[in-house]
């Protein structure tokens, strides 16, 4: 064997695994170094100042485990801040605590009493206890610090219960100042498009600012839907757009292409660097200045300050007031409720979705054409939402309007000639009666010499005949009891 092939000459070469371990051992973690995503401006966490040393080691082990389980990097950031508050308490009030074996129930009770007296918000106090409780529970499972006593427990009822807060929606008289085009025109185009999108979709600002340049997909009827990643719940969603919001997205795409001929990956790029998205802080300042410019005020004429997030609350409140079921609003706003997730999933999967699939399988347009639908398509959920939006706001005596309720109707009295009109078998009796009445109206208009009116009636009658024929065929094919 040659010298090169002698096993004794082999040496281990440090690789990526060694580099990753060095990052985890360090006191500063950067999301990019760990290969995880993070929100802009929140991509670094520091363990410096967290002590004693054994607690820092346990905190790092816990944080690493959370990232391995797919939790958001920002969760780790929030947890480390909570651990530092616990560390500060130990350094100031429990200096004799030298090892994990002394962290018993008595120490934790003193810590809880100290936390209750601190001038912190209720949310901050709750997080301080929630994360320490989680760390202690995980340590019992994984044994990072095996000397921690078995009675080192923070019980569930010792953590502040969730308080129910009223939504911070904006009164309609305030929204009536934010939404009109003359006021929006006083914003620079990119900020104007962003405000319209936030008000029309209820997106969180961070999710909107992270949109790629091409976020729109069409559902089975050709309606534009927004595809985006909801960072808070770490999942992708598709929601229907109103025509105004869809137009704002299209206008913004053209603006980006004109402003940055070499391209930008973002729908809302930074005004100075197209390779990065617009900073939330920048938008927040512009939004506040604009409110002063238009003199935003309440019903008593007093100045009002609105946050971008309140546009989200306002949309949710409007949708609930319009009669939409709460699960539909939760889906539109990408809410995640631990208490309702399982029931909500079963409800949508077994009841509403099945009913809607029957509707999808039998609906026809004004030409009598069966409208196809692929339940496995990426826009299936968005189309389900659009249907519920339409059913709540625009149920007609002879069918449904296929437009979301945020969209004004250009055909208020001409549904039978409107391309957005959809109908199903259950409305067949209505269509038959309407066809008889329309035929009589056409004859009467023609006898009176009103040719234009007669043409309108004949056009509606032709569509009715197509609809009736298609629905009768569908009715024959539909299984009993469907």
N, C-alpha and C positions, 0 to 999 in steps of 0.2 A: 504493500500500500504506500502511496506517495505521501510526502509530508503534508500535502494539501488535504489528503483524505484521512489523516489521523484524527480520530475522535477527540484526542486530548488537545488538538489545536482549535476546536470549535469554541466560539465565544457568543454569548447572548448579545444581540443588538437591540438597544432600546427602541421600542416601536410606539405606535399610537396608544396602546394600552397603558404604557408607562407614563406617557404624557397626560393621559386622562387621570391616572391616579395622582399625579403631582397636582393637578388642578383641584381634585377633591380634597387633598391634604392641605392645600393652601387656605389662607383666611379670606381670599377674595375669589369669588366664582363669577365668571362671565358666561352668559347663556351660550354665546357663539362657541366658546371653548368646549362646552359640554354637549354641543350639538342639539340644543333645544331652542325652540322659538320663544321670543319674549316681546312684550310691547315696547315700542320705542320709548327710550328714556328710563326703562325699567329692566335693563338687561344685565344688571350687576347686583350682587349681594355680598355684603362684608360681614364676616364673623368676628372681626377685630373688636376687642373690648368685651367679648362674651366670656364669662368665667364663672366658676373655677375651670381649670383645664378639662376635667372629666365631663363637665356639662357641655363645654364647647364640642368635645368629641362626639357626645351623644346627639347634640343638635345637628352636627354634620352628617352623622349616620342616618338620622331621621329625615333630613332634607334630601339626601341622596336616594333614600327609599321612596320618598314621595315623587321625585322626578322619574324614577324607574317605573312607577305605577302610572305615569302619564299625567300627573297633576301639573298645573300651570306654574311656570317659573315665578310668577307674581305671588302665588300662594307661599312659596318658599321665602320670598322677600318679606311678606307680612309675618310669617311665623318667626323669622329670625329677629325682627323688631320686637315681637312679643317675648321671645326668649331673653332678649337683652333687658327688658323690663324686669323679668324674673331674676336675672343675673344682678341687676342693680340693687334689687331688694336684698339678695343674699349677701352682697358685699357690704351693704350699709347696716343691716339688722341681724345678720346671721354670720358674722365673721369667723366664728369658731367652727363652722361647718366645713370640714376639710375633705370629706369624701362622700361618695354616694350613700354609704351606709347610714349617714345621719339625716338623710332627707326623708323623714317619716311623716306621718299624718299630722303631728303637732306642728311641725314646721310649715306644712302646707296650710293649715288653719290660720296661722299667723300671717302667712302671705295673702290669703284671701281677705283677711280683715284689713291689711295694709292697702290692698288694691281698692277695696270699697271706699276708703277715705281719700284716695288720690284724686286730684282735680283733672280727671280724664273723662272723655265722653263714655256713655254707656256701651257704645259699640267697641271702643278701644278696650274697655275693661273686660268685656265679654271675650274678645279675641285673645287677650292675655291669658285667660283661664282655659279657653277652648284649646289653644295650641299646646299649652303645658299639659293639659289632660291627655291630649292625643299622644304627646311624646312619652308620657309615663306608661300609657297603655301599650304603645308599640315596643317600648323597652322591655316590658314583661314578656312580649312575644319573641323578640329577637335577642334579648340578653346583651345589649351593647354595654350596659353598666350593671353587671350581675349583682352588685352589692346593694342596689336600691331596695329598701324594705317592702314587704308585701302590702303594708298599710299605707304606702305613699300613693294615695288615690284622691282624685278630685271627682266627686260624684256628679251625676248628670244634673240634678236639681240645684247644684251649687253654681252652675253656669247660667248666666242671665238668659231667661227665655226670650224667644224672638218677640219683639213688639210689633203690633200691627199698625202701620202708618198709613194715613190717607195718601192717595196719589197726589203728587205735587203738580197737578195739571194747571194749565193757564185758563182763566175764564175766557169765554167766547168773545167778550168785548176786547180782550187783549189779543187773542188769535186773529181777530178781525183787523188788527193793525199790523200784524206780522205777515199775513198771507197775501194781501193785495199786491198786484204787480207794481203800482207806482212806488210803494215803499220798498219793495224788493229791488227795484231798479236803482236805488241809491246805494246798493252794495256792488262791489266789483263782481264781474260775472262768475268767477269760480266760487266765491263765497255765496253768491245768490243761489247758484245751482245746488250747493251743499245744503243750504237752509231748506230749499224746496224738497230735497230728497229726505232730509231728516223729518220734516213735518209730514210728508206723505207716506213714509214707511215705518217710522218709529225706531229706526236703527240707532244703536248706540254710536256716539260720535267716533269712538275708536274704530269700530267696525266699518263705518263709512269712509274714514280717512285711509283705511287699509284696503279699499276696493281696488282691484286691478282695472286696467283701462277698459277691458271688455267684459263687464259683469252681467250683461243682459242675455237671457235665453228666452225662447218663445215656448208657450205651452201648446197643447194639441190643437187649440183653436187659433193659434197665432198671436195670443196676447203676450205682451212683454212681461217678463218676470226677472227679479233681481236675484242673482246667485251670489252668496257671500259666506264668509266664515265668521261665526259668532264666537269671538275669543273667550267670552266669559263662560260659556258652556262647552267650549272646545268641540264644536260640530258645525257642519255645513248646512245652510238653509237656502230655500228658494221661496220667495214671496212675490205675489202679483204686484205690479206697479200701476198706479193711476196714470192716465195719459199725461198729466202735468209732470209727474215725477219721471216718467219715461222720456219726455221731451227734455227735461233738465239734464238727464244722463247723456242723451244724444248731443245736446248743445255743449256739454262739458267735454265730451270726447273730441268734438270738432275744435274746441278752444285749445285743448292740449296739443292736438296735431298741428294747429297753426302757431302756437307759442313755442313749441319744441319740435322743430322739423326733424331732428335726429331721433325723436321718440322718447317716451317715458313709459315705464311699466305701470304707473299709477293713474287712477282716474282723477285724483286730487293731489298732484305733485306739489312740492314746495315751490313757492314763487321764485326761488333763487337756485334750486338744484333739482333738476327733473328726475334724478336717480333716487330721491328719497321722497316719502309722502309729506304732505303738509303737516306741520306740527300742531297739535291740539291747542297748545298755549297761544299760538298765533291766531288761530280761528277764534278762540275765546275772547281775546282782546278786540278783534274786529267786530264780533257779534255784540259785545257790550257797547262799543263806540257807536255802532249803527243804531242801537236802541235809543241812545241819547239823541242821535241825529233826527230820528223820526218822532221823538217825543213820546215814547211808549208810556202809557198811563192806564190806570184802572178806571172803573166806572165813576169814581169821584174826582178824576182828574189828577190824582197823585201819581208821581213817577213810579214806574215798575221796572224791576230788573228780572229778566228771564234768563235761565240757563239753557243751553242746547238740550240737556237731558229732559227738561220740562216739555219739550216738543213731543218726546216719546210718551210721557205720561198723558199728555193731552190727546194723542191719537188713541191710546188705550181706553181712555175715558169715553171718548166719542164713540168708539166701536161698541163698548158695553152699553152705552145709552141708546145705540141704534138697535139693540136687541140681539147682538151676536152672542152665541154661547161662550162661556168663559174659556173652555178648552181651545176654541178657535182663536181667541185673543191671545191666549198663552202661546200658541204656536206662532202667530204673527210676530209677537214681541220676543220670541225665543226665551220665555221664562222657564226656569227649572225649579220645580217644587218637590223636595224630597218626600213630602207627605202625600202628594197626588200622582207621582210619576206612574206607578203601576196601574192604578185605577184609570188614569187618563189614557194610558196606552191601550188598555183593554177596551175602553169605551170607544175610542177612535177606531180601533182595529175591527171590532165585532159589530158595531152598530152603524155609526155615521158613514164609515167608509163603504160598508156593504150597500147601504141605501144609495150612496152617491154613485157607486159603480153601476147599479141598475139604471140610474139616471143617465150616466155616461153612455151606457150601452144602447139607450133608446132615444136619445135626444136628436132632433133634426133641426136644420136651419130653415130660412124662409124659402129656399129652393127645394125643400123636401129631402135634402141630402143628409144621410146618417153621418153624424160627427164622430170620427174615430177617437180612441183614447188608449194610450198605453200605460197601464198602472205601474209599470216598472220604469217609466221614463223619469229623468231627473226633475221634471217639472210637475210630476203627479201631485205632490203635496201642495204646490202652489196653486194648482188648478182646483184642488179640493177646497183650499182657503178662498179662492175667488168665487167659487160656487156658493159657499156659506155667506160671504160678504154680499153677494148679489141677492140671495134668498132673503137676507135680513132687511135689505133696503129697497129692493126693486122687484118684489114678486108682483107679477101682472095677472090679470084675470085669465089669460090664455097661455101663459108660459113664464119664462124667466129672462131677465136681461143678463147678457154675458159680460157686462161691464162692471168693474169694481165700483162701490158706492161713492168713492172719492171723485169719480169721473163724471162730469156733467154730460147729460144726454142731448145730442143735437137733433134727436127725432122724438120729442116727447109725445106726439100723437100719431106716429107713423111706424109702430113697431113691426107691422107686417111687411114693411119695405126696408127695415133696418138690418144691416148685416150682423149686428150684435145680438139679434133676437134668437132665442133657443126655446124649444118646447118639447113636451113628451106626451106619451099615450094618455095620461090621465086627463089631458085637456081636449081630447077628441070631441066630446059632446059640445064644448064651447066653440070649437072650430067649425063644426057642422052648422050650428045655429048662426054663427057669424057669417058663414058662406051664404046661407039663405038670405040674411039681411043685406049683405053686401051686393048680391045679385039684384035685389029689389032697388037698392039705392042707385046702382049703375043704370038700371032701366029708367028710373025716375029722372036722373040727371040728364040722360040722353034725350028723353022726351021733352025736357024743359030747355034743351039747346045748350046745356052747360057741358061742352065737350071735354074741357080740361078736368072738371070734377068727375065726369064719367070715366075718363082715362085712368084717373087715380083709383077709382073704385074697381075698375076692371083689372088693374095691376095687382091690387090687393087680393082680388078674387082668384086670379091665376096662382098667386103664391099660396093662398088657402087651399086650393085644389091639390097642389103639389104636396103641401104639408099633410092634408088628410089622407092622400094616397099612401104616402110614406109611413105615416103612423099606423094606418090600418094594416099595412104589410108587417110592420114591427109587432103589432098586437097579435097577429096570427102566429108569429114565430116565438112569442114570449111564453115561457112555461107557466102552467097554472100556479096561482098563489104567489107569483113573483111580485 
